[in-house]
Amino acid sequence: MRESIHRSPPEQRRLDEAADDDRASARPHTAAAVLAAQSGAGNQAVARALAGRRTLSRWREFDGARGDAQYDYKIVNGNHATAGRYHIKFHNVESLGVFNEIHVVFENRNPMGYFFYSDAGVFIPGKSSTGLMYPELEAISRELVDEQLRTSEVVPDQLVQERRDEVAEQKLKDQAVKDQNLKQKEDEDKQYEIKQAQARELSKAAADESVHFENFVRDIGLLWGEIPRIKAYVEGTGPSQAYWKDAADWYKALRTNGWTVTLPSERLLKAKVPLAKDIQQSKGLPETVTITISKTKSGPKHFNVAPVIVFPNYTTYVASKLGTKPPAVK
């Protein structure tokens, strides 16, 4: 004979609640079970229950889901018997191959009716302001979204996080390689600039005028292939080109005059008239320049003094920054 147990009402309530929890945990809550339940005819009650209690993952597989792939989303176009044209759209979140939101748009309404849902089929009223204007379409939107969600698999949160971690790790590796390549490029550019500066400095002493002409062509920004044509023009054996003619005429005129710079005239006391070496040192000029002091008397104790500096070539002339610059190529 079964023994009867008497319990206080509070104790009995606790036992009843525990039994309810045990029965609830025994029900199938897997994604497949919930989706199977949703696929049954007239099963709107299940979908609405999910709206109150989210039981699916936050993510679904993007690649396998039905739809035409665009840049970072997929779209499904359709025509409903009573609601007319519609499209369903969902995005590939962070390019992880998953989506966590989906919406259906009824295009024949004005304004168009937007209904947003989570990947679990949970209605998102805050984003569905125009959809709420057409309550008669809500049930249709749910059916369309449920049908679409059945074309994709649930992706566990852990797997999505693993993908995100892999992407983040790869970005760090890519950035490290990018930073290394950038540093290497900067080092190479710096070494190139040093070599160019050294070559330029050495070229100041070159006796071959073609070396200085190449420096000139480089300075005005022409390509090496232009050298024969502009050189022929400077030598008087070829035609000019409109875009570099002014620069070539500048070079030809200064070369004819011996790369000469005349400094502004100053009225100085006789005792203050500088020597050539004073000009050379004060202007930081190389010893290869020729300096003459042009002076004319200006009273009993003063002279008008105008130093004349002749540079041996184009390279030393432009390096001094005392003369004019070549005209820009047009």
Secondary structure, 3 states (H helix, E strand, C coil): CCCCCCCCHHHHHHHHHHHHHHHHHHCCCCHHHHHHHHHCCCCHHHHHHHHHCCCCCCEEECCCCCCEECCCEEEEEEEECCCEEEEEEEECHHHCCEECEEEEEECCCCCCEEEEEECCCCECHHHCCCHHHCHHHHHHHHHHHHHHHCCCCEECHHHHHHHHHHHHHHHHHHHHHHHHHHHHHHHHHHHHHHHHHHHHHHHCCCCCHHHHHHHHHHHCCCCHHHHHHHHHHHCCCCCCCCCCHHHHHHHHHHHHCCCEEECCCEEEEHHHCCCHHHHHHHHCCCCCCEEEEEEEECCCCEEEEEEEEECCCHHHHHHHCCCCCCCCCC
